[in-house]
């Protein structure tokens, strides 16, 4: 399974930056891309390990449920 790197823009718009066979290559590229970001844009770079590009996109855009133990007045 390859590692995918995506640029995550406003409204969860994904733009594929590439795919790599090893974690080391993907992490190096992700870090290099993150250094070029303008903090004012709010964009992010995300790396994900997935079976294919579609599975990677679905995982990155999926809504996650809030864990009940981390919310409320006690937190």
mmCIF file of the N, C-alpha and C atoms, coordinates in Angstrom:
data_MODEL
# 
_entry.id   MODEL 
# 
loop_
_atom_site.group_PDB 
_atom_site.id 
_atom_site.type_symbol 
_atom_site.label_atom_id 
_atom_site.label_alt_id 
_atom_site.label_comp_id 
_atom_site.label_asym_id 
_atom_site.label_entity_id 
_atom_site.label_seq_id 
_atom_site.pdbx_PDB_ins_code 
_atom_site.Cartn_x 
_atom_site.Cartn_y 
_atom_site.Cartn_z 
_atom_site.occupancy 
_atom_site.B_iso_or_equiv 
_atom_site.pdbx_formal_charge 
_atom_site.auth_seq_id 
_atom_site.auth_comp_id 
_atom_site.auth_asym_id 
_atom_site.auth_atom_id 
_atom_site.pdbx_PDB_model_num 
ATOM 1   N N  . UNK A 1 1  ? 0.847   -1.179 0.000  1.00 0.00 ? 1  UNK A N  1 
ATOM 2   C CA . UNK A 1 1  ? 0.000   0.000  0.000  1.00 0.00 ? 1  UNK A CA 1 
ATOM 3   C C  . UNK A 1 1  ? 0.892   1.242  0.000  1.00 0.00 ? 1  UNK A C  1 
ATOM 4   N N  . UNK A 1 2  ? 0.547   2.204  -0.830 1.00 0.00 ? 2  UNK A N  1 
ATOM 5   C CA . UNK A 1 2  ? 1.351   3.424  -0.894 1.00 0.00 ? 2  UNK A CA 1 
ATOM 6   C C  . UNK A 1 2  ? 0.919   4.474  0.129  1.00 0.00 ? 2  UNK A C  1 
ATOM 7   N N  . UNK A 1 3  ? 1.776   5.450  0.296  1.00 0.00 ? 3  UNK A N  1 
ATOM 8   C CA . UNK A 1 3  ? 1.483   6.627  1.110  1.00 0.00 ? 3  UNK A CA 1 
ATOM 9   C C  . UNK A 1 3  ? 1.081   7.746  0.164  1.00 0.00 ? 3  UNK A C  1 
ATOM 10  N N  . UNK A 1 4  ? -0.010  8.419  0.479  1.00 0.00 ? 4  UNK A N  1 
ATOM 11  C CA . UNK A 1 4  ? -0.505  9.517  -0.334 1.00 0.00 ? 4  UNK A CA 1 
ATOM 12  C C  . UNK A 1 4  ? -0.336  10.818 0.429  1.00 0.00 ? 4  UNK A C  1 
ATOM 13  N N  . UNK A 1 5  ? -0.046  11.886 -0.312 1.00 0.00 ? 5  UNK A N  1 
ATOM 14  C CA . UNK A 1 5  ? 0.041   13.218 0.284  1.00 0.00 ? 5  UNK A CA 1 
ATOM 15  C C  . UNK A 1 5  ? -0.970  14.092 -0.436 1.00 0.00 ? 5  UNK A C  1 
ATOM 16  N N  . UNK A 1 6  ? -1.813  14.760 0.361  1.00 0.00 ? 6  UNK A N  1 
ATOM 17  C CA . UNK A 1 6  ? -2.840  15.636 -0.176 1.00 0.00 ? 6  UNK A CA 1 
ATOM 18  C C  . UNK A 1 6  ? -2.729  17.020 0.439  1.00 0.00 ? 6  UNK A C  1 
ATOM 19  N N  . UNK A 1 7  ? -3.086  18.011 -0.351 1.00 0.00 ? 7  UNK A N  1 
ATOM 20  C CA . UNK A 1 7  ? -3.267  19.365 0.167  1.00 0.00 ? 7  UNK A CA 1 
ATOM 21  C C  . UNK A 1 7  ? -4.743  19.482 0.509  1.00 0.00 ? 7  UNK A C  1 
ATOM 22  N N  . UNK A 1 8  ? -5.027  19.830 1.747  1.00 0.00 ? 8  UNK A N  1 
ATOM 23  C CA . UNK A 1 8  ? -6.395  19.954 2.223  1.00 0.00 ? 8  UNK A CA 1 
ATOM 24  C C  . UNK A 1 8  ? -6.732  21.428 2.294  1.00 0.00 ? 8  UNK A C  1 
ATOM 25  N N  . UNK A 1 9  ? -7.588  21.877 1.374  1.00 0.00 ? 9  UNK A N  1 
ATOM 26  C CA . UNK A 1 9  ? -7.947  23.285 1.290  1.00 0.00 ? 9  UNK A CA 1 
ATOM 27  C C  . UNK A 1 9  ? -9.261  23.584 1.995  1.00 0.00 ? 9  UNK A C  1 
ATOM 28  N N  . UNK A 1 10 ? -9.754  24.771 1.734  1.00 0.00 ? 10 UNK A N  1 
ATOM 29  C CA . UNK A 1 10 ? -11.034 25.178 2.325  1.00 0.00 ? 10 UNK A CA 1 
ATOM 30  C C  . UNK A 1 10 ? -12.132 24.217 1.896  1.00 0.00 ? 10 UNK A C  1 
ATOM 31  N N  . UNK A 1 11 ? -13.079 24.009 2.769  1.00 0.00 ? 11 UNK A N  1 
ATOM 32  C CA . UNK A 1 11 ? -14.232 23.142 2.514  1.00 0.00 ? 11 UNK A CA 1 
ATOM 33  C C  . UNK A 1 11 ? -13.821 21.705 2.214  1.00 0.00 ? 11 UNK A C  1 
ATOM 34  N N  . UNK A 1 12 ? -12.672 21.285 2.762  1.00 0.00 ? 12 UNK A N  1 
ATOM 35  C CA . UNK A 1 12 ? -12.146 19.917 2.607  1.00 0.00 ? 12 UNK A CA 1 
ATOM 36  C C  . UNK A 1 12 ? -11.926 19.533 1.142  1.00 0.00 ? 12 UNK A C  1 
ATOM 37  N N  . UNK A 1 13 ? -11.499 20.469 0.337  1.00 0.00 ? 13 UNK A N  1 
ATOM 38  C CA . UNK A 1 13 ? -11.151 20.180 -1.045 1.00 0.00 ? 13 UNK A CA 1 
ATOM 39  C C  . UNK A 1 13 ? -9.753  19.579 -1.051 1.00 0.00 ? 13 UNK A C  1 
ATOM 40  N N  . UNK A 1 14 ? -9.636  18.377 -1.610 1.00 0.00 ? 14 UNK A N  1 
ATOM 41  C CA . UNK A 1 14 ? -8.365  17.668 -1.627 1.00 0.00 ? 14 UNK A CA 1 
ATOM 42  C C  . UNK A 1 14 ? -7.680  17.810 -2.976 1.00 0.00 ? 14 UNK A C  1 
ATOM 43  N N  . UNK A 1 15 ? -6.370  18.013 -2.928 1.00 0.00 ? 15 UNK A N  1 
ATOM 44  C CA . UNK A 1 15 ? -5.564  18.066 -4.137 1.00 0.00 ? 15 UNK A CA 1 
ATOM 45  C C  . UNK A 1 15 ? -4.373  17.130 -3.934 1.00 0.00 ? 15 UNK A C  1 
ATOM 46  N N  . UNK A 1 16 ? -4.335  16.065 -4.715 1.00 0.00 ? 16 UNK A N  1 
ATOM 47  C CA . UNK A 1 16 ? -3.275  15.074 -4.560 1.00 0.00 ? 16 UNK A CA 1 
ATOM 48  C C  . UNK A 1 16 ? -1.928  15.680 -4.950 1.00 0.00 ? 16 UNK A C  1 
ATOM 49  N N  . UNK A 1 17 ? -0.936  15.495 -4.064 1.00 0.00 ? 17 UNK A N  1 
ATOM 50  C CA . UNK A 1 17 ? 0.410   15.984 -4.319 1.00 0.00 ? 17 UNK A CA 1 
ATOM 51  C C  . UNK A 1 17 ? 1.340   14.883 -4.805 1.00 0.00 ? 17 UNK A C  1 
ATOM 52  N N  . UNK A 1 18 ? 0.958   13.636 -4.559 1.00 0.00 ? 18 UNK A N  1 
ATOM 53  C CA . UNK A 1 18 ? 1.765   12.517 -5.025 1.00 0.00 ? 18 UNK A CA 1 
ATOM 54  C C  . UNK A 1 18 ? 1.554   11.287 -4.166 1.00 0.00 ? 18 UNK A C  1 
ATOM 55  N N  . UNK A 1 19 ? 2.243   10.213 -4.549 1.00 0.00 ? 19 UNK A N  1 
ATOM 56  C CA . UNK A 1 19 ? 2.195   8.978  -3.765 1.00 0.00 ? 19 UNK A CA 1 
ATOM 57  C C  . UNK A 1 19 ? 3.595   8.374  -3.733 1.00 0.00 ? 19 UNK A C  1 
ATOM 58  N N  . UNK A 1 20 ? 3.908   7.754  -2.594 1.00 0.00 ? 20 UNK A N  1 
ATOM 59  C CA . UNK A 1 20 ? 5.236   7.199  -2.380 1.00 0.00 ? 20 UNK A CA 1 
ATOM 60  C C  . UNK A 1 20 ? 5.118   5.804  -1.796 1.00 0.00 ? 20 UNK A C  1 
ATOM 61  N N  . UNK A 1 21 ? 6.121   4.991  -2.059 1.00 0.00 ? 21 UNK A N  1 
ATOM 62  C CA . UNK A 1 21 ? 6.114   3.610  -1.599 1.00 0.00 ? 21 UNK A CA 1 
ATOM 63  C C  . UNK A 1 21 ? 6.566   3.472  -0.155 1.00 0.00 ? 21 UNK A C  1 
ATOM 64  N N  . UNK A 1 22 ? 7.373   4.409  0.322  1.00 0.00 ? 22 UNK A N  1 
ATOM 65  C CA . UNK A 1 22 ? 7.895   4.291  1.686  1.00 0.00 ? 22 UNK A CA 1 
ATOM 66  C C  . UNK A 1 22 ? 7.477   5.473  2.545  1.00 0.00 ? 22 UNK A C  1 
ATOM 67  N N  . UNK A 1 23 ? 7.396   5.208  3.845  1.00 0.00 ? 23 UNK A N  1 
ATOM 68  C CA . UNK A 1 23 ? 7.036   6.247  4.797  1.00 0.00 ? 23 UNK A CA 1 
ATOM 69  C C  . UNK A 1 23 ? 8.062   7.375  4.784  1.00 0.00 ? 23 UNK A C  1 
ATOM 70  N N  . UNK A 1 24 ? 9.334   7.020  4.735  1.00 0.00 ? 24 UNK A N  1 
ATOM 71  C CA . UNK A 1 24 ? 10.411  8.012  4.800  1.00 0.00 ? 24 UNK A CA 1 
ATOM 72  C C  . UNK A 1 24 ? 10.310  9.025  3.658  1.00 0.00 ? 24 UNK A C  1 
ATOM 73  N N  . UNK A 1 25 ? 10.070  8.551  2.446  1.00 0.00 ? 25 UNK A N  1 
ATOM 74  C CA . UNK A 1 25 ? 9.929   9.447  1.284  1.00 0.00 ? 25 UNK A CA 1 
ATOM 75  C C  . UNK A 1 25 ? 8.704   10.341 1.411  1.00 0.00 ? 25 UNK A C  1 
ATOM 76  N N  . UNK A 1 26 ? 7.588   9.753  1.804  1.00 0.00 ? 26 UNK A N  1 
ATOM 77  C CA . UNK A 1 26 ? 6.345   10.512 1.936  1.00 0.00 ? 26 UNK A CA 1 
ATOM 78  C C  . UNK A 1 26 ? 6.451   11.560 3.039  1.00 0.00 ? 26 UNK A C  1 
ATOM 79  N N  . UNK A 1 27 ? 7.046   11.201 4.163  1.00 0.00 ? 27 UNK A N  1 
ATOM 80  C CA . UNK A 1 27 ? 7.189   12.134 5.283  1.00 0.00 ? 27 UNK A CA 1 
ATOM 81  C C  . UNK A 1 27 ? 8.099   13.297 4.895  1.00 0.00 ? 27 UNK A C  1 
ATOM 82  N N  . UNK A 1 28 ? 9.206   13.004 4.200  1.00 0.00 ? 28 UNK A N  1 
ATOM 83  C CA . UNK A 1 28 ? 10.122  14.060 3.760  1.00 0.00 ? 28 UNK A CA 1 
ATOM 84  C C  . UNK A 1 28 ? 9.414   15.031 2.817  1.00 0.00 ? 28 UNK A C  1 
ATOM 85  N N  . UNK A 1 29 ? 8.636   14.511 1.890  1.00 0.00 ? 29 UNK A N  1 
ATOM 86  C CA . UNK A 1 29 ? 7.912   15.370 0.952  1.00 0.00 ? 29 UNK A CA 1 
ATOM 87  C C  . UNK A 1 29 ? 6.846   16.192 1.665  1.00 0.00 ? 29 UNK A C  1 
ATOM 88  N N  . UNK A 1 30 ? 6.126   15.567 2.595  1.00 0.00 ? 30 UNK A N  1 
ATOM 89  C CA . UNK A 1 30 ? 5.099   16.285 3.347  1.00 0.00 ? 30 UNK A CA 1 
ATOM 90  C C  . UNK A 1 30 ? 5.711   17.430 4.139  1.00 0.00 ? 30 UNK A C  1 
ATOM 91  N N  . UNK A 1 31 ? 6.825   17.177 4.804  1.00 0.00 ? 31 UNK A N  1 
ATOM 92  C CA . UNK A 1 31 ? 7.499   18.234 5.570  1.00 0.00 ? 31 UNK A CA 1 
ATOM 93  C C  . UNK A 1 31 ? 7.984   19.363 4.674  1.00 0.00 ? 31 UNK A C  1 
ATOM 94  N N  . UNK A 1 32 ? 8.523   19.018 3.504  1.00 0.00 ? 32 UNK A N  1 
ATOM 95  C CA . UNK A 1 32 ? 8.976   20.045 2.567  1.00 0.00 ? 32 UNK A CA 1 
ATOM 96  C C  . UNK A 1 32 ? 7.798   20.902 2.089  1.00 0.00 ? 32 UNK A C  1 
ATOM 97  N N  . UNK A 1 33 ? 6.672   20.269 1.799  1.00 0.00 ? 33 UNK A N  1 
ATOM 98  C CA . UNK A 1 33 ? 5.491   21.011 1.357  1.00 0.00 ? 33 UNK A CA 1 
ATOM 99  C C  . UNK A 1 33 ? 4.945   21.910 2.465  1.00 0.00 ? 33 UNK A C  1 
ATOM 100 N N  . UNK A 1 34 ? 4.956   21.425 3.687  1.00 0.00 ? 34 UNK A N  1 
ATOM 101 C CA . UNK A 1 34 ? 4.444   22.213 4.812  1.00 0.00 ? 34 UNK A CA 1 
ATOM 102 C C  . UNK A 1 34 ? 5.255   23.486 5.026  1.00 0.00 ? 34 UNK A C  1 
ATOM 103 N N  . UNK A 1 35 ? 6.529   23.448 4.706  1.00 0.00 ? 35 UNK A N  1 
ATOM 104 C CA . UNK A 1 35 ? 7.382   24.634 4.857  1.00 0.00 ? 35 UNK A CA 1 
ATOM 105 C C  . UNK A 1 35 ? 7.021   25.726 3.858  1.00 0.00 ? 35 UNK A C  1 
ATOM 106 N N  . UNK A 1 36 ? 6.362   25.364 2.766  1.00 0.00 ? 36 UNK A N  1 
ATOM 107 C CA . UNK A 1 36 ? 6.001   26.333 1.733  1.00 0.00 ? 36 UNK A CA 1 
ATOM 108 C C  . UNK A 1 36 ? 4.626   26.959 1.952  1.00 0.00 ? 36 UNK A C  1 
ATOM 109 N N  . UNK A 1 37 ? 3.877   26.482 2.941  1.00 0.00 ? 37 UNK A N  1 
ATOM 110 C CA . UNK A 1 37 ? 2.510   26.973 3.156  1.00 0.00 ? 37 UNK A CA 1 
ATOM 111 C C  . UNK A 1 37 ? 2.481   28.395 3.697  1.00 0.00 ? 37 UNK A C  1 
ATOM 112 N N  . UNK A 1 38 ? 1.499   29.137 3.238  1.00 0.00 ? 38 UNK A N  1 
ATOM 113 C CA . UNK A 1 38 ? 1.212   30.457 3.799  1.00 0.00 ? 38 UNK A CA 1 
ATOM 114 C C  . UNK A 1 38 ? 0.204   30.246 4.918  1.00 0.00 ? 38 UNK A C  1 
ATOM 115 N N  . UNK A 1 39 ? 0.551   30.593 6.166  1.00 0.00 ? 39 UNK A N  1 
ATOM 116 C CA . UNK A 1 39 ? -0.366  30.333 7.287  1.00 0.00 ? 39 UNK A CA 1 
ATOM 117 C C  . UNK A 1 39 ? -1.709  31.049 7.166  1.00 0.00 ? 39 UNK A C  1 
ATOM 118 N N  . UNK A 1 40 ? -1.775  32.086 6.362  1.00 0.00 ? 40 UNK A N  1 
ATOM 119 C CA . UNK A 1 40 ? -3.026  32.843 6.216  1.00 0.00 ? 40 UNK A CA 1 
ATOM 120 C C  . UNK A 1 40 ? -4.082  32.087 5.418  1.00 0.00 ? 40 UNK A C  1 
ATOM 121 N N  . UNK A 1 41 ? -3.670  31.106 4.615  1.00 0.00 ? 41 UNK A N  1 
ATOM 122 C CA . UNK A 1 41 ? -4.620  30.393 3.759  1.00 0.00 ? 41 UNK A CA 1 
ATOM 123 C C  . UNK A 1 41 ? -5.447  29.365 4.513  1.00 0.00 ? 41 UNK A C  1 
ATOM 124 N N  . UNK A 1 42 ? -4.888  28.810 5.579  1.00 0.00 ? 42 UNK A N  1 
ATOM 125 C CA . UNK A 1 42 ? -5.596  27.779 6.323  1.00 0.00 ? 42 UNK A CA 1 
ATOM 126 C C  . UNK A 1 42 ? -5.478  26.400 5.703  1.00 0.00 ? 42 UNK A C  1 
ATOM 127 N N  . UNK A 1 43 ? -4.722  26.282 4.622  1.00 0.00 ? 43 UNK A N  1 
ATOM 128 C CA . UNK A 1 43 ? -4.524  24.979 3.981  1.00 0.00 ? 43 UNK A CA 1 
ATOM 129 C C  . UNK A 1 43 ? -3.595  24.121 4.833  1.00 0.00 ? 43 UNK A C  1 
ATOM 130 N N  . UNK A 1 44 ? -3.677  22.801 4.616  1.00 0.00 ? 44 UNK A N  1 
ATOM 131 C CA . UNK A 1 44 ? -2.841  21.848 5.328  1.00 0.00 ? 44 UNK A CA 1 
ATOM 132 C C  . UNK A 1 44 ? -2.378  20.771 4.353  1.00 0.00 ? 44 UNK A C  1 
ATOM 133 N N  . UNK A 1 45 ? -1.290  20.124 4.696  1.00 0.00 ? 45 UNK A N  1 
ATOM 134 C CA . UNK A 1 45 ? -0.849  18.944 3.966  1.00 0.00 ? 45 UNK A CA 1 
ATOM 135 C C  . UNK A 1 45 ? -1.019  17.745 4.868  1.00 0.00 ? 45 UNK A C  1 
ATOM 136 N N  . UNK A 1 46 ? -1.621  16.693 4.329  1.00 0.00 ? 46 UNK A N  1 
ATOM 137 C CA . UNK A 1 46 ? -1.878  15.474 5.086  1.00 0.00 ? 46 UNK A CA 1 
ATOM 138 C C  . UNK A 1 46 ? -1.286  14.283 4.353  1.00 0.00 ? 46 UNK A C  1 
ATOM 139 N N  . UNK A 1 47 ? -0.689  13.388 5.116  1.00 0.00 ? 47 UNK A N  1 
ATOM 140 C CA . UNK A 1 47 ? -0.149  12.149 4.567  1.00 0.00 ? 47 UNK A CA 1 
ATOM 141 C C  . UNK A 1 47 ? -0.996  11.005 5.102  1.00 0.00 ? 47 UNK A C  1 
ATOM 142 N N  . UNK A 1 48 ? -1.293  10.032 4.240  1.00 0.00 ? 48 UNK A N  1 
ATOM 143 C CA . UNK A 1 48 ? -2.132  8.909  4.656  1.00 0.00 ? 48 UNK A CA 1 
ATOM 144 C C  . UNK A 1 48 ? -1.675  7.632  3.955  1.00 0.00 ? 48 UNK A C  1 
ATOM 145 N N  . UNK A 1 49 ? -1.793  6.540  4.671  1.00 0.00 ? 49 UNK A N  1 
ATOM 146 C CA . UNK A 1 49 ? -1.450  5.209  4.172  1.00 0.00 ? 49 UNK A CA 1 
ATOM 147 C C  . UNK A 1 49 ? -2.765  4.525  3.828  1.00 0.00 ? 49 UNK A C  1 
ATOM 148 N N  . UNK A 1 50 ? -2.956  4.163  2.567  1.00 0.00 ? 50 UNK A N  1 
ATOM 149 C CA . UNK A 1 50 ? -4.238  3.581  2.161  1.00 0.00 ? 50 UNK A CA 1 
ATOM 150 C C  . UNK A 1 50 ? -4.063  2.600  1.002  1.00 0.00 ? 50 UNK A C  1 
ATOM 151 N N  . UNK A 1 51 ? -5.095  1.776  0.798  1.00 0.00 ? 51 UNK A N  1 
ATOM 152 C CA . UNK A 1 51 ? -5.083  0.803  -0.290 1.00 0.00 ? 51 UNK A CA 1 
ATOM 153 C C  . UNK A 1 51 ? -5.008  1.473  -1.654 1.00 0.00 ? 51 UNK A C  1 
ATOM 154 N N  . UNK A 1 52 ? -5.770  2.574  -1.794 1.00 0.00 ? 52 UNK A N  1 
ATOM 155 C CA . UNK A 1 52 ? -5.798  3.280  -3.071 1.00 0.00 ? 52 UNK A CA 1 
ATOM 156 C C  . UNK A 1 52 ? -6.152  4.747  -2.827 1.00 0.00 ? 52 UNK A C  1 
ATOM 157 N N  . UNK A 1 53 ? -6.131  5.530  -3.890 1.00 0.00 ? 53 UNK A N  1 
ATOM 158 C CA . UNK A 1 53 ? -6.369  6.969  -3.778 1.00 0.00 ? 53 UNK A CA 1 
ATOM 159 C C  . UNK A 1 53 ? -7.787  7.288  -3.300 1.00 0.00 ? 53 UNK A C  1 
ATOM 160 N N  . UNK A 1 54 ? -8.752  6.542  -3.758 1.00 0.00 ? 54 UNK A N  1 
ATOM 161 C CA . UNK A 1 54 ? -10.144 6.789  -3.359 1.00 0.00 ? 54 UNK A CA 1 
ATOM 162 C C  . UNK A 1 54 ? -10.327 6.528  -1.865 1.00 0.00 ? 54 UNK A C  1 
ATOM 163 N N  . UNK A 1 55 ? -9.759  5.436  -1.362 1.00 0.00 ? 55 UNK A N  1 
ATOM 164 C CA . UNK A 1 55 ? -9.852  5.136  0.072  1.00 0.00 ? 55 UNK A CA 1 
ATOM 165 C C  . UNK A 1 55 ? -9.168  6.221  0.895  1.00 0.00 ? 55 UNK A C  1 
ATOM 166 N N  . UNK A 1 56 ? -8.062  6.740  0.402  1.00 0.00 ? 56 UNK A N  1 
ATOM 167 C CA . UNK A 1 56 ? -7.351  7.807  1.109  1.00 0.00 ? 56 UNK A CA 1 
ATOM 168 C C  . UNK A 1 56 ? -8.212  9.067  1.171  1.00 0.00 ? 56 UNK A C  1 
ATOM 169 N N  . UNK A 1 57 ? -8.838  9.426  0.059  1.00 0.00 ? 57 UNK A N  1 
ATOM 170 C CA . UNK A 1 57 ? -9.693  10.617 0.025  1.00 0.00 ? 57 UNK A CA 1 
ATOM 171 C C  . UNK A 1 57 ? -10.902 10.455 0.946  1.00 0.00 ? 57 UNK A C  1 
ATOM 172 N N  . UNK A 1 58 ? -11.514 9.283  0.932  1.00 0.00 ? 58 UNK A N  1 
ATOM 173 C CA . UNK A 1 58 ? -12.676 9.046  1.793  1.00 0.00 ? 58 UNK A CA 1 
ATOM 174 C C  . UNK A 1 58 ? -12.310 9.152  3.267  1.00 0.00 ? 58 UNK A C  1 
ATOM 175 N N  . UNK A 1 59 ? -11.154 8.633  3.644  1.00 0.00 ? 59 UNK A N  1 
ATOM 176 C CA . UNK A 1 59 ? -10.721 8.690  5.035  1.00 0.00 ? 59 UNK A CA 1 
ATOM 177 C C  . UNK A 1 59 ? -10.451 10.128 5.459  1.00 0.00 ? 59 UNK A C  1 
ATOM 178 N N  . UNK A 1 60 ? -9.819  10.904 4.600  1.00 0.00 ? 60 UNK A N  1 
ATOM 179 C CA . UNK A 1 60 ? -9.482  12.285 4.947  1.00 0.00 ? 60 UNK A CA 1 
ATOM 180 C C  . UNK A 1 60 ? -10.703 13.199 5.034  1.00 0.00 ? 60 UNK A C  1 
ATOM 181 N N  . UNK A 1 61 ? -11.745 12.893 4.292  1.00 0.00 ? 61 UNK A N  1 
ATOM 182 C CA . UNK A 1 61 ? -12.925 13.757 4.292  1.00 0.00 ? 61 UNK A CA 1 
ATOM 183 C C  . UNK A 1 61 ? -14.057 13.244 5.173  1.00 0.00 ? 61 UNK A C  1 
ATOM 184 N N  . UNK A 1 62 ? -13.881 12.083 5.793  1.00 0.00 ? 62 UNK A N  1 
ATOM 185 C CA . UNK A 1 62 ? -14.934 11.506 6.635  1.00 0.00 ? 62 UNK A CA 1 
ATOM 186 C C  . UNK A 1 62 ? -15.117 12.335 7.904  1.00 0.00 ? 62 UNK A C  1 
ATOM 187 N N  . UNK A 1 63 ? -16.356 12.497 8.287  1.00 0.00 ? 63 UNK A N  1 
ATOM 188 C CA . UNK A 1 63 ? -16.681 13.184 9.536  1.00 0.00 ? 63 UNK A CA 1 
ATOM 189 C C  . UNK A 1 63 ? -16.488 12.209 10.686 1.00 0.00 ? 63 UNK A C  1 
ATOM 190 N N  . UNK A 1 64 ? -15.796 12.648 11.718 1.00 0.00 ? 64 UNK A N  1 
ATOM 191 C CA . UNK A 1 64 ? -15.582 11.784 12.879 1.00 0.00 ? 64 UNK A CA 1 
ATOM 192 C C  . UNK A 1 64 ? -16.503 12.214 14.006 1.00 0.00 ? 64 UNK A C  1 
ATOM 193 N N  . UNK A 1 65 ? -16.984 11.228 14.754 1.00 0.00 ? 65 UNK A N  1 
ATOM 194 C CA . UNK A 1 65 ? -17.849 11.509 15.886 1.00 0.00 ? 65 UNK A CA 1 
ATOM 195 C C  . UNK A 1 65 ? -17.017 12.015 17.052 1.00 0.00 ? 65 UNK A C  1 
ATOM 196 N N  . UNK A 1 66 ? -17.581 12.937 17.802 1.00 0.00 ? 66 UNK A N  1 
ATOM 197 C CA . UNK A 1 66 ? -16.928 13.457 18.985 1.00 0.00 ? 66 UNK A CA 1 
ATOM 198 C C  . UNK A 1 66 ? -16.999 12.410 20.088 1.00 0.00 ? 66 UNK A C  1 
ATOM 199 N N  . UNK A 1 67 ? -15.860 12.094 20.676 1.00 0.00 ? 67 UNK A N  1 
ATOM 200 C CA . UNK A 1 67 ? -15.831 11.115 21.753 1.00 0.00 ? 67 UNK A CA 1 
ATOM 201 C C  . UNK A 1 67 ? -16.490 11.725 22.992 1.00 0.00 ? 67 UNK A C  1 
ATOM 202 N N  . UNK A 1 68 ? -17.448 11.035 23.555 1.00 0.00 ? 68 UNK A N  1 
ATOM 203 C CA . UNK A 1 68 ? -18.240 11.552 24.661 1.00 0.00 ? 68 UNK A CA 1 
ATOM 204 C C  . UNK A 1 68 ? -17.390 11.870 25.877 1.00 0.00 ? 68 UNK A C  1 
ATOM 205 N N  . UNK A 1 69 ? -16.324 11.132 26.098 1.00 0.00 ? 69 UNK A N  1 
ATOM 206 C CA . UNK A 1 69 ? -15.498 11.368 27.292 1.00 0.00 ? 69 UNK A CA 1 
ATOM 207 C C  . UNK A 1 69 ? -14.650 12.631 27.172 1.00 0.00 ? 69 UNK A C  1 
ATOM 208 N N  . UNK A 1 70 ? -14.532 13.177 25.966 1.00 0.00 ? 70 UNK A N  1 
ATOM 209 C CA . UNK A 1 70 ? -13.716 14.367 25.773 1.00 0.00 ? 70 UNK A CA 1 
ATOM 210 C C  . UNK A 1 70 ? -14.531 15.647 25.667 1.00 0.00 ? 70 UNK A C  1 
ATOM 211 N N  . UNK A 1 71 ? -15.828 15.569 25.890 1.00 0.00 ? 71 UNK A N  1 
ATOM 212 C CA . UNK A 1 71 ? -16.666 16.744 25.778 1.00 0.00 ? 71 UNK A CA 1 
ATOM 213 C C  . UNK A 1 71 ? -17.450 16.963 27.064 1.00 0.00 ? 71 UNK A C  1 
ATOM 214 N N  . UNK A 1 72 ? -17.959 18.150 27.197 1.00 0.00 ? 72 UNK A N  1 
ATOM 215 C CA . UNK A 1 72 ? -18.782 18.455 28.358 1.00 0.00 ? 72 UNK A CA 1 
ATOM 216 C C  . UNK A 1 72 ? -18.100 19.379 29.337 1.00 0.00 ? 72 UNK A C  1 
ATOM 217 N N  . UNK A 1 73 ? -18.744 19.593 30.465 1.00 0.00 ? 73 UNK A N  1 
ATOM 218 C CA . UNK A 1 73 ? -18.259 20.554 31.464 1.00 0.00 ? 73 UNK A CA 1 
ATOM 219 C C  . UNK A 1 73 ? -16.990 20.090 32.166 1.00 0.00 ? 73 UNK A C  1 
ATOM 220 N N  . UNK A 1 74 ? -16.765 18.788 32.234 1.00 0.00 ? 74 UNK A N  1 
ATOM 221 C CA . UNK A 1 74 ? -15.602 18.275 32.953 1.00 0.00 ? 74 UNK A CA 1 
ATOM 222 C C  . UNK A 1 74 ? -14.305 18.528 32.191 1.00 0.00 ? 74 UNK A C  1 
ATOM 223 N N  . UNK A 1 75 ? -14.364 18.748 30.945 1.00 0.00 ? 75 UNK A N  1 
ATOM 224 C CA . UNK A 1 75 ? -13.192 18.935 30.101 1.00 0.00 ? 75 UNK A CA 1 
ATOM 225 C C  . UNK A 1 75 ? -12.785 20.315 30.204 1.00 0.00 ? 75 UNK A C  1 
# 
